[in-house]
Amino acid sequence: MTFLWSVFTKPWATLPGDTLGRLVSGLGFTGAEVPVRDTAYVTPGDAGRLLPEFTARLRAEGVEVISVASDLREPVFAACREAGVPMIRVMAELGPDGYAASVRRVRRRLEEAAPLAEGYGVQVGVQPHHGRYVSSALGVMDLLDGLPVQHFRVVWDAAHDALAGDDPRVTLPLVAERLGVVNLKNAIHVRTEPAGEAVGGHWKPWFVPGPEGLADWSAALGQLAELGYTGPVCLSGQYSDPGVPVEKRLVADLAAARGAAGAA
């Protein structure tokens, strides 16, 4: 299968576009998701001024920006349209008022963003995430139910799918109608220090190279082949152990993913 092999550039969030473009292309990627956050080179407040030139610099190095990781404020939509960026990726955060109330609140936010997505021609991609977020692909599908498919997409994530106890051979077909981006990273559970008199529960996710984790990348890429998916596949560059440079791990994971896709 032919994918747009991409990388989330969060590890190098403060780099200018030309430097970042050379780094990303040098690692073997032709696509990138870039953070548009207060801690990044392009901030939401400066997106209208900086994002078009930033993406142009990446394109000059052979790297297409597939999405931005940001929020759903109108200036971000406007900047994405100007820069030719097709998607804003967000996650569905849960608050202290509980799951149901949180989902209603996030749903209202998405409904309020619907006119912006339509008016600016920029999609909203919602990613499942473990912890204090809607954590499963099916939970995200339920959250998006009834919103326009052409404007609201699922960003399926291999690691978070596995952490939710799901199987890509089940979840990918179920989200196929809305599938916008596929994220590849991987994780295991590691024990944390016992706390007090609690029984069990002392585990946390630990992000590892692709071949070492719970998520079955080969099964996911095989399922994508069955679905005929040819869109972006984005390696997230998230590793909990800082002992090996992220660039070295990404090169190895990209080779592993390409090999699994070729065997699918």
PyMOL commands that set and color helices and strands:
alter all, ss='L'
color gray80, all
select helices_A, chain A and resi 10-12+17-26+44-60+74-83+99-120+137-144+158-163+168-178+210-212+217-227+246-263
alter helices_A, ss='H'
color red, helices_A
select strands_A, chain A and resi 4-8+31-35+64-69+87-91+123-127+152-157+179-184+186-191+203-208+232-235
alter strands_A, ss='S'
color yellow, strands_A
deselect
rebuild
show_as cartoon
